[in-house]
Amino acid sequence: MQLSIGIVGLPNVGKSTLFNALTKKSVPAENYPFCTIDPSVGIVPVPDERVAKLTELSKSKKTIPAVVEFVDIAGLVKGASEGEGLGNKFLSNIREVDAILEMVRVFEDKDIIHVHNKVDPVSDIEVINYELVLADTETVTKRISNLQKEVKAGKKEAVFEESVLQKVLETLKLGKLANTLELDEKEKMVVKGMHLLTAKPILYALNTSQASEENKDVKSKIPGPYVEVDPVFGSWDNGGFDDLIKKAYETLGLITYFTTGEDETRAWTIVKGSTAPVAGQAIHTDFKDKFIRAEVVHCDDLLKVGTFAAAREKGLVRTEGKEYIVKDGDVIEFRI
């Protein structure tokens, strides 16, 4: 499964520098706006010590970790929803990713210009999110207008869709993100079909490089989950690096299960809440259609006892059917 998280933010907040640190890929990171015009994509392995431990246990010849796809997107400016800067391109690029990593500049540095000539992390977040809200407002308003003929004809699906979109529109008009709205599963499907920018999960990355003392209270004002980063001049903290990748993975709603043996130990990526047949589809489509059962043991239990034989003797290996919800860290052998 390949889901992506787009790195967005105002110009000169450290997006490309972070992307370079994450992916070791060389994309422009110069001190001027819009140096990244086309999004760059990097595939980053998810730090997970369980993969190495399972490889050692099985004496595997090959190890394949789970990965996250990061997309470096051009800087946004105020008025992007009306085409300012690279607004239209920015919005179309972000529409294509599954989640947002919103880069926010916390550090002060007179040698690195700020597009608003002032470092104000909370204000920067408000500018970015407001542009996303405006873009979504236009999208939802247009869809509601297009539904009117069917609504007047009394078509139930259209009436239901309009009622959901009216809820979303009211939320957007309050300046709030669509992902703050509480919806049931049926309503969520309507919103999902709209591919709204503000419906995507958001993780905030606080660029604390050389951060000043007065910015210490910024964290309490961040409107969602965040991670602190410091990717400048090699002053990256390895723990922060790993934490960011793991949180990006979680923000995408992903978990990992494993297959392990002498030939290969592999971390498989699936959406949290997947049943065993759906999880098996990550390996091959036949694993879903021809699924019979799955032999499951959690990696913690397997690593604790040391061998599959010992795990079976202790009753730690379970036989699960089609309704089983795969857990993060499960080691699975599928039977088809």
Number of C-alpha atoms within 10 A of each C-alpha: 15 11 18 22 27 27 27 27 28 25 24 23 27 28 30 29 21 23 23 19 18 19 16 12 14 12 17 14 18 14 15 13 20 20 16 19 15 14 19 19 18 19 16 16 17 20 15 14 9 16 23 15 14 25 22 16 18 17 15 17 12 13 16 15 20 23 22 22 20 26 26 27 25 29 26 26 24 18 16 23 22 13 14 12 18 18 20 15 18 22 20 11 18 24 17 14 19 21 26 26 25 22 29 29 27 26 20 18 13 8 7 14 17 20 17 13 9 12 19 17 22 16 13 23 19 13 19 21 19 21 23 24 26 20 20 24 22 12 16 21 14 11 15 19 11 13 16 14 12 14 18 10 10 11 12 11 12 19 17 15 19 22 14 18 20 15 15 25 22 13 18 23 12 9 17 18 21 24 18 13 14 11 14 8 8 11 16 15 12 15 19 11 8 14 16 21 28 25 22 21 21 23 24 23 26 24 23 19 20 13 16 12 8 8 15 11 9 13 17 8 9 16 13 11 13 19 19 20 25 24 24 15 9 8 11 15 13 12 9 15 19 16 17 22 21 18 18 28 23 15 19 21 16 21 21 23 22 25 19 22 15 13 13 16 25 23 23 22 23 25 17 17 16 17 18 25 26 21 26 27 16 15 15 11 14 13 20 20 13 12 19 15 19 22 15 20 22 19 20 14 18 21 16 10 14 14 14 17 13 14 19 14 10 11 10 17 21 14 14 17 15 14 11 15 16 25 18 17 19 21 26 24 16 20 12 14
